[in-house]
């Protein structure tokens, strides 16, 4: 029966996703330090799964640049330098600015209405301090900008870059008052898009990601 349950978990992908998020958070916040080994057996025991989903999780963490592995050796936590992290955020800011500009120009009426309504609804998450729920919403907010640009190639580039930065972007919401600031920054972006002001939308999105970069890099100090 246990083997059946494990196979179902692997098919669903939820366990791998949870492991990736959990291990990434430990790396970003310094619980796991650069050079520290990530033993498959220990991780399998910790998450109560077989080694197969553990290997998949480590592969995904490797794609994020958080974990490295040499042939016939254990996976280890990589050293993500502040400089490299800054360069990724710099690229992200440029891509998000492009997406916001194009969204202001190309979003349909329905897309603009959904963006605004979802943004308004997120105010409740800020009021009650729901960090996890707001982080989930934040991902969708930015996805709306990516989709609203209506450019498949840019969408591919920006989502790939976001995947690399996801653990660091998520860490920002641990900072006091960050939810309210994020909402305010979103407000400027949404207002510009609703007015079809491409220049203002681009500038607001760039500034937003630059602020996220400053907030997130706080958690890379151990690197």
Order of alpha helices (4+ residues) and beta strands (2+ residues): alpha-alpha-beta-alpha-alpha-beta-beta-alpha-alpha-alpha-alpha-alpha-alpha
